[in-house]
Amino acid sequence: MSNTARRAILVVMGVSLLVFAFSAPLIGFTIGLDGLSAARLMLGGIGVLVILIGVFGDRANSGIKRVFQGIAGLLMITLLVALVLETAAVLLLNVLVMRYAPNAVAINRDQRPYYQTVEWGAAYWQEHSEAVEYAPYVIWRHVPQSGETINIDENGVRMTPGAVCEPDSYRVFVFGGSTVWGLGAPDWATIPAFLQTALDAALDQPVCVINYGDMGYVASQEVMRLSLELQAGNIPSAAVFFDGLNDVYAAFQSGTAGMHQNQQAIAARFDAPAPNALTVLIQQSALYRLLALYAIPQGAQSITYESLGVDSNTLAEAVAQHHAEQRAFAARLAESYGFELFWFWQPMITTTNKPLTDYETRTRDGLDTALITLYRETYAQISGVDSNLIDLTRVLDAVEGELWIDSAHVIPEANSVIADAIAEMMLTTTNGE
């Protein structure tokens, strides 16, 4: 191929890159190329460079070669400096997390002494994942998973060992957040699993307990999940709700009762343009996270009901009212479809009277004081006002030793105590038929 032909091809390629860079959104290529993005500018710059090479040929080669050599040297130095800074940031973050983070005691749950003493501990935390996927109406559910200690089916339902789900079974649907799902416990040591064992021993018919708990679920998501099951013809003998903590925390985040958790972050996926790949890469770096702690304004990350100027007692009343409305709606479903309904308010580290260990005390005290206030004021609102809401706040008060692995979740032995209390209440009002 002649030199002239090669130069003509380069000019055509350069022009094509320029045209594509500045017309991409018009022809449907918008991902990463919308607006005057870095990607479009980069493509346009490459196009101009290729055109120059084609037009000026050999006369441009020596100059361009020197330019490229300079750019390569600058990039090498930049990458080396970035690598050194990133390594230093990783080391410093580890020191800060271990020594100064307010709630650092709750970060390394897998390192709690309890999990060093049970044979399944290492396997559980190796398998543990909080990955979720989109699910209609309830927004998210856990992704399917199969392992030694955690098994979740294609509908996001965690396995309950021993469940016998036959036409004549006493079917119990258990709803809640990650405490029902069983964070920190293997399949056989979740609240639904212990409930299965307790009902099995007490009833003279097969028992099928199904664990519909999921990460971060609030009451409205739980009731919606029940509604979807009923619409599909999946009707229980009894439905059990065990919650409260997530409803309060969601209100703490948003300043509004009845919201699901992480509402601002989820809404931002629709309201804000998607960040380009370079922005995502930067935000995932240790250096950025270190700077975010001290130098970058926190903005929306620090928004709570307190920063929004919402009165804690007013918000607590609204949370209690919304929870009551969800219970009333579930009661109408139970009456219409003919199943029993049990609703329990869960124990919380912020409201328990259990003598706390040093670790548990530091875990509680590491929480935002505004969150602690909202937990306690909401509990004051719901305590004793509705006979249909069974208060289990004190169920762990007499249990000795370290129960909480973080501010929300407990070890399997505590799950067993909770499940026995639920079973006792159920058995006093049902004949199992």
C-alpha positions, -999 to 999 in steps of 0.1 A, spaced: 0 0 0 13 34 -10 21 61 16 -6 83 1 -32 55 6 -22 50 42 -25 87 49 -59 88 33 -71 59 54 -59 76 86 -77 108 76 -110 88 71 -105 70 104 -99 103 122 -129 120 107 -150 89 116 -139 91 152 -148 128 153 -182 123 138 -189 94 161 -177 112 192 -200 142 187 -230 125 172 -231 93 193 -261 104 214 -281 111 183 -276 75 170 -283 57 202 -249 53 218 -256 71 251 -240 50 278 -210 69 290 -212 92 260 -241 114 270 -234 151 276 -200 166 270 -184 136 287 -148 126 291 -154 97 268 -166 119 240 -138 144 244 -112 116 244 -126 101 212 -126 135 196 -90 141 207 -79 108 192 -97 116 160 -79 149 157 -46 132 163 -52 106 137 -62 133 112 -30 152 119 -9 121 113 -27 115 80 -24 150 68 12 158 77 25 123 74 62 118 81 66 155 90 44 149 120 59 116 130 90 129 148 72 156 167 43 132 176 68 106 187 83 131 212 49 141 224 39 104 230 72 98 248 65 127 271 29 116 277 41 81 285 66 93 310 41 115 327 16 87 329 42 64 344 50 89 371 13 96 378 5 59 381 34 53 404 24 82 427 -12 70 426 -1 35 436 19 48 465 -9 70 478 -35 42 474 -13 18 493 -8 43 521 -46 50 522 -54 13 525 -30 10 555 -43 42 571 -79 32 567 -73 -1 584 -57 17 613 -86 41 616 -112 14 614 -95 -7 641 -87 22 665 -110 51 659 -142 42 640 -171 48 665 -188 15 656 -156 -5 647 -166 -32 672 -195 -42 649 -175 -43 617 -157 -77 620 -186 -98 631 -169 -130 618 -140 -124 644 -163 -125 674 -151 -152 699 -184 -171 695 -177 -179 658 -143 -192 667 -159 -218 690 -185 -233 666 -174 -256 638 -196 -240 612 -184 -204 619 -157 -201 593 -179 -217 566 -208 -194 574 -189 -161 571 -172 -174 539 -206 -180 524 -223 -150 539 -235 -125 513 -260 -96 514 -263 -95 476 -299 -88 465 -317 -85 432 -347 -65 420 -381 -80 429 -414 -65 418 -433 -45 445 -409 -54 474 -380 -37 455 -353 -63 464 -348 -99 475 -319 -121 482 -302 -137 452 -302 -175 450 -274 -192 468 -263 -227 476 -237 -237 502 -229 -256 534 -246 -231 558 -267 -208 536 -292 -220 509 -316 -197 492 -340 -208 464 -349 -190 432 -376 -170 449 -352 -155 475 -365 -178 503 -339 -192 527 -341 -229 535 -358 -241 567 -344 -276 575 -370 -301 585 -399 -283 569 -425 -307 555 -446 -288 530 -475 -311 522 -512 -304 516 -521 -313 552 -492 -294 568 -495 -266 593 -480 -239 571 -463 -209 588 -450 -179 569 -424 -159 588 -418 -123 577 -391 -99 589 -358 -84 581 -323 -98 583 -329 -110 619 -356 -133 606 -335 -142 575 -308 -152 600 -278 -130 596 -250 -146 617 -267 -181 617 -266 -212 595 -298 -225 579 -306 -247 609 -302 -219 635 -324 -191 623 -356 -181 641 -378 -198 615 -357 -230 618 -360 -231 656 -397 -223 653 -400 -253 629 -384 -275 656 -407 -262 684 -439 -266 664 -428 -300 652 -425 -312 688 -459 -297 698 -482 -305 669 -494 -339 657 -493 -330 620 -466 -321 595 -452 -285 599 -440 -263 571 -423 -231 583 -412 -208 554 -386 -181 560 -396 -150 541 -372 -127 559 -349 -105 538 -323 -79 542 -336 -46 555 -373 -53 550 -397 -30 567 -433 -38 576 -448 -26 544 -425 -48 523 -433 -78 545 -471 -72 541 -466 -68 503 -447 -101 502 -476 -118 520 -500 -102 496 -481 -115 466 -481 -150 481 -518 -149 487 -525 -137 452 -505 -167 439 -527 -190 459 -501 -197 485 -521 -195 517 -506 -202 551 -522 -216 583 -505 -188 602 -484 -157 593 -458 -145 618 -442 -110 616 -411 -102 637 -399 -67 631 -397 -31 643 -360 -23 641 -359 -17 603 -390 5 603 -373 28 629 -340 28 610 -356 37 577 -374 66 594 -340 77 609 -325 77 574 -353 96 556 -371 116 583 -404 100 571 -424 71 585 -433 43 561 -402 45 539 -381 15 529 -344 16 538 -319 34 517 -346 54 500 -323 82 490 -297 60 474 -323 40 455 -341 71 443 -308 86 432 -304 58 407 -334 72 388 -330 109 396 -293 114 389 -273 106 358 -252 74 361 -216 82 369 -190 74 342 -165 46 347 -137 69 358 -159 84 385 -169 50 398 -133 38 398 -122 69 418 -150 65 443 -141 29 449 -105 37 458 -92 38 493 -78 72 488 -112 87 480 -128 69 510 -100 83 532 -106 118 519 -143 114 523 -138 110 560 -120 143 565 -119 165 534 -150 159 512 -183 174 525 -206 146 535 -238 161 519 -265 135 516 -244 108 533 -251 126 567 -288 132 562 -310 119 590 -342 130 605 -322 151 629 -304 170 602 -337 175 584 -351 192 615 -378 165 622 -388 162 658 -380 127 672 -412 123 692 -433 133 662 -415 109 640 -418 81 665 -455 86 666 -457 84 628 -436 53 628 -459 36 654 -490 47 634 -477 34 601 -468 1 617 -503 -1 632 -518 5 597 -497 -24 583 -509 -47 611 -545 -37 604 -542 -44 567 -526 -77 574 -554 -85 598 -580 -79 571 -560 -103 548 -559 -129 575 -597 -126 580 -604 -128 543 -581 -157 536 -587 -176 568 -553 -178 585 -540 -168 619 -519 -137 624 -491 -131 649 -471 -99 651 -441 -95 673 -420 -64 682 -384 -75 682 -358 -70 710 -332 -44 703 -299 -36 719 -310 -1 725 -341 -11 746 -331 -44 762 -327 -46 800 -302 -74 796 -269 -68 814 -247 -59 784 -211 -72 780 -183 -47 773 -186 -54 735 -224 -51 735 -221 -18 755 -196 -4 730 -218 -15 701 -248 2 715 -229 34 725 -213 35 690 -248 41 674 -258 76 665 -275 92 695 -304 103 673 -310 67 663 -310 55 699 -335 82 708 -358 73 679 -356 36 689 -366 43 724 -393 68 717 -409 46 691 -409 17 716 -426 40 741 -453 47 715 -460 10 707 -456 -4 742 -488 -18 755 -511 1 732 -522 -28 709 -530 -63 721 -524 -76 686 -487 -65 688 -468 -89 710 -439 -72 727 -407 -94 728 -384 -65 738 -376 -82 771 -374 -117 758 -336 -118 761 -333 -99 794 -325 -130 815 -301 -146 791 -265 -143 802 -234 -138 781 -227 -121 748 -257 -123 725 -255 -94 700 -229 -97 672 -237 -61 661 -263 -35 669 -292 -56 654 -283 -93 652 -279 -121 678 -262 -155 680 -282 -187 673 -288 -194 710 -307 -161 713 -326 -170 681 -337 -202 699 -350 -182 729 -369 -159 706 -384 -188 685 -395 -206 717 -413 -174 728 -431 -171 694 -440 -208 694 -454 -206 730 -476 -177 720 -488 -194 688 -496 -227 706 -518 -209 732 -541 -197 704 -540 -224 678 -550 -260 676 -527 -267 646 -555 -276 623 
